[in-house]
Amino acid sequence: MKEIELIATCAAGIEAMVKKEVLNLGFKDIMTENGKVTFKGDLSSIAKANIHLRCADRVLLKIGEFKALSFEELFEKTKALPWDEWITVDGKFTVLGKSVKSKLFSISDSLAIVKKAVVEKLKSKYNVEWFEETGAEYTIQVSLLKDIATLTIDTSGTALHKRGYRERIVTAPIKETLASAMIMVSYWNKTKPLLDCFCGSGTIPIEAALIGKNIAPGLNRSFASQKWPIIDKSIWKEEKRIALQAIDQDINLKIYASDIDAEAIELAKENAFEAGVDDCIEFSVCDFKDVKIKEDYGVIISNPPYGERISGKKEVENLYRHLGKTFENYPTWSKYFLTSIEEFEKLYGKKASKKRKLYNGNIKVDYYQFFGLKPPR
């Protein structure tokens, strides 16, 4: 088959991390925009991207892009696209989408037009009047931005942050994709100790262990495009074989995870077991003020409570003051904290070496980075 174009969507602020992943996977013609990274490949690229990308939300197959100022134009240009090359005669397809700053502002009408155009194209291809829609699922996504229509098919199905290991969660969990991005932004690597002193259900330490052992995040789950007849099952089998062979079974990781909530720790242990990394993480029930750090150098990465998530603002502010006082005793450790509290640096008692704007779901947050002293040469 000819070359295809794929789009890895992601939360705002972590495009650079997704681009880095895409580069490392060997893809070409990479282009970064707000909330997405576009790249080119072949059919096997669909499997490779879905299995390996840690920070992306979804992998979309780009079918076409064009300017649309009227419903007639949207219909005709959509119908002209090669839907029949992908969607089978028994394919079940739905149409989702959004419209931003476009003349075709009614998204419900636009979706109906696209659905009709795709049906008409498939009718002419398969010479049928009725589709049973009992086969593989194809979710068509329509993005209308400043009168430019981008039409894609979702290859992932369930969002990529659903790794399959987190069956139960605590209040206000962080997404696995964001946790991975936080780790990748930091100076942590598999040779350094890592501590999360607000681990909750264990997402950050588990994602760190997956990265440290080089376990592909999508290795133990399925994807919508696995059922597409156009992608031979051998392609998925081969990509998973490559991913399995790449796992570092011999690495000795030093990952510590603690939380004041005993129930959360039990949950985190269960999730680590499901992820296959329970032997890589040392869990403990502990208030962050009582954490005992043994190593001289390491990295702290945490998503501490903030007002929109759990506690009252005064309680959170007091916690941050204690956080600063506690970890000022460890100048050789680098610390990374995610929070929506804008006066975090003032409360923590120190200006961050660097900070990055991110989104935890719909909550705008900042990722504060405090770099520790470097070890002597």
N, C-alpha and C positions, 0 to 999 in steps of 0.2 A: 504494500500500500504506500501511497505517497506520504510525504512528510506531514505531520500534524502539528497544530499549535495548541499548547496547554496553558491554563492560567491557574496558578496557585494563589488562592485568596487567603488573606490573613488579617488579623487585627491591626488597627492603625498603630504605627510606631515600631513594628517588628519586621517591616519589609526587608531591611538590610540582613536580618538573620535568615529569612527565607531565601533571599538571593544567594547568600553564602552556601546554604544547603544545596540549592539548585546547581550552583557552580561545582560543588564537590561531587555531585552525582554525574557530572560530565555533560550536562545539557548545554545547548548552544542558543545563540540569538536571544539572549536574556534581556528583558526590559522591565524596569521597575516603575510602578505608578502607586498612587495612594491605595493601600489595601490590597495590592495584588502584584504578583511577579509573573510575567509572561515568558514562555520559553518554547523551543521546538524540539521534536523528537520523532520517534516512530511508535508503533503499537505497544511495544514493550515498555515504552516510557510511561504509559498509563499505570502499569503495574509497579514499576520502579518508584515513581513519584509517590503513589499512595502508600506503599510499604515503608518508605524511608523518610519522608518529610516529617520532622518533629514539630515545627512551628506553624505550618499552614493549616487553615481550616478545612479547605476542600481543594480538589483538583478538578477543574472544569475543562472540557474539550471545546475549543472554540470552533463553531460551525461557520460563523460569518459576522461581518461588521459593516454597517452602511448608515448613511444619513437618511432619516425618515421624518418628513414634515407633515405627512398626511397618513390616514389609515389605509388608503389605497396603496400608497408607496410602501408602507410597512407590510401589507399583505403580499404584494407582487415580489418584493425583494426577499421576503422570508420564503415564499414558495419556490423561488429560484435556487435556494440553497440545497446542498446534497443530503437531505434528511434520510433519503432512502438507502444511502450507503451505510447508515448506522442503525436505524430503527427497523426492526424486523416486522413482518406482517402481523405477528401476534404480540408485538411489543406494547407494553402498557406505559403510556406517557402522560405526564402532567406538565403544566406550564406555570412557572412562578416568575416574579420579577418586581422591578421598581422603576420609577421615573423621577429624575431629578433635573430641574431646570430645562425641561423639554416642552415643545409645543404639544406633544401627545402626553398631556399630564394625567389623563385618566388611565391608570394602570390596569383596572379591570377590563376596560374596553380594549386596551392594547394586547392583553393576554388572550382575550377571546379571538382577536384578529390573528395572532400568531398561531393559536391552536387550529383555527380554521385553515390557515395557509398550509400548515404541516399535514393536516388530514388530506387536503386536496392533492398535495404532492405525493403522498403515500397511496392514495386512491389510483392515481395515474400510473404509479410504478407497479403496484400489485394487482391492478384491475379488479378491485373489490369495492363494494359500497358500505360494508360494515366490518369493523375491526373488533375482534373478540377481546383483545388486550389481556391475554392470559399468560403472556411470556415475560421476558425480562423487563425490568423497570428502567425508564429513561426520563429523568427530570430535566426538562428544558428550562433554562433561566434566561429571562429577557432583562437586559439592563439598558435603560434609556437615559443617557447623560448628555445634556446640552445638544439634543437632537440626533445624537449618534446612538444607533441601536447595536448592541453586542449580544449575539445569540450563542448560547453554549448548552452543552449537556453535562450534567453533574456525573462524574465518574466515581465519586466516593460513596455516595449514598449517605449513611450516617456520618456526621461530621468527624473529622480526623482526630479531634481531641478525645474521642471515645475509644481509648486503647483496648478496653475490654477487661482491665484489671480492677477498676473502681466500681464495684457493685453497690457499695454503700458509702455515704459521705457524711461529713459533719456540716454544721451551719456555714454558709458562705464559702464553699470550696473555690480554689483557684483552678482555672482550666489547665489541663495538661500541656497544651500548646504554649500558653503563656509561661508556665513554669519552666519549660524547656528553653524558651527565649531568654528568661532571666538568667538561667545557668550559662547559656552560650554567650551572653553579653558580658558576664563576669570573667575574672581572671582564673576561675577554677579550671583545673584539669584533673585527670584521674590519678595523678601522683600526689595531689594535695588533699588534706583533710577537709571535709565539708560539714558544716553544722546548720541545721534548721531548728531554731528553738521555739518556733510556733508551728509545728509541723501539721497539726490538724489530722486529716486523713492520709497524710504522707505523700502528697503529690510531688513536692519539690525533691525530697530525698529519693523517691522512687524514680523520677525522671532523671536525676543525676546518676543513679545506678545504671539505668538503661543506657545513658550516654557513655558512662565509664566502661561498661562491658560491651559497648557497641551492639546493643540489641535493637534492631529496627522496631520502631514504635507500632507499625502495622502488621507485625509478624503473626500475631495471634487473633486477628479479626478478619472479617470479610468486607468486600466492597461491591457496590452496585454493578460495576463494570465486569466483575468476575463472571456474571451470568450472560454477558453479551456474546452472542455466537461469533462475532467478528474477531474477538480476541481469543485465540486458542488457549485451552486450559494449560498447555505445556509452557506457555509464556509465564503464567502465574507460578507454576510449579518451579520453573527455573529461577525466577527472581527470589522466591522464598528459599530455595536451596542456597543461592549466593548469600542471602542475608544470614542464614543459619551458620554457614561456614565462616562468616566474618565475625561471629561472636567471640569475644576474648574470655575464655573460660578460666584463664590462669591469673587474671588481674586481682590484686589484693586491694580493695577499696576501703578507705576510711571515711565512712559517712555516718554521721550522728544525727539523730532526730529525737526531739523532746517536745513535750506539751504538758501543760498543767492538768489537762483533762485525761483521766485514765481511760475513759471510754473511747476517746479519739485515738489514743495510742493502740488500743486493741484493734480498732478499725484499720489503722495504718499498717499494723502487722499483717492483718488479713490481706490487705491490698498488695503489700510487698510480696506476700506468698503467691498471690494470683499472678503477679508480674514476673515471678521467677527470680526476684532479687532479695529475698528475705535474708539470705546469708551475707549480704553486702552492707546491711544497715543495722546499726546498734540503736535500738529504741529505748527511751526511758520516760517515766512520768516525772516531770520536774518543772518547777517555775524557772523562767529564764534567768532570774537573779541568782539561782543556785546551781547553774550549769558549771561543771568542772571541765575546763579546757586543759588538756595535757600537752598537746603539741605546741611547738614554738611558732609555727606559721600555718596558716590555713585560711579558709573562706567561710563566712557566715552569709547565708542567703535565706531570707525569711519574708513572709507575708503576714506581718503582725496585724492585730485587730484595728479597724478604724470605724468611725461612727456609722457610716452607711451600712456596714456589715453586721456588727454585733453590739458593741457597748455604747454607753453614753459618751459624749464628747469629753467631759471632764475626766472620766475614768481613763479614756484613751490618752489624753494629754499627760496624765500622771504616769501612765505606763511608759510613754516615750521618754520622759525625764529619767526614769529609772533605767531605761534601756541604754541611754547615753552614758550614765554613770557606771553601769555595769561593764560595758564593753570598752570604756576608755582604759581599762586595765589590761587590754590586749592590743597594744599598738601595732603588733606585727601581723595581726589578722585583718584581712579586708572584709568589710561589711557591706551588705546589699539589702536594702529594705524597700518594699513596695507599699505605698500608702496614698490615700487621697487627701490627707491632712496637709494643707499648704504650708503651715508653719512648722513642719516636722523638724527642719534644721535648727530652728530656734529652741524647740522643746528638747531635742536630742543634745543640744549644746555644742554643735560643731557644723561647719559648712561642708557640704558634700564635695568630694573631688570632682564629681560629675553627676548629672541627673538626666533622665530620659522620660519623656511623656509617653504613657502607654494607656491602654484601656483594659480593665478587668471586667469583662462583660460590658455593661453600659456605663460603668463608673470610670470617670477620668482619674487616672492615678499618676504618680511620679515614682520613678525607680531611682532611689538615692544610692549613690555608690561612694563609699569611703575607702580609699586605698590604703592598705597597711604598709608598714616599712618593708623594704626588700631585704631578703637574707644576704649576709655578706658573701662576697665571691670566694 
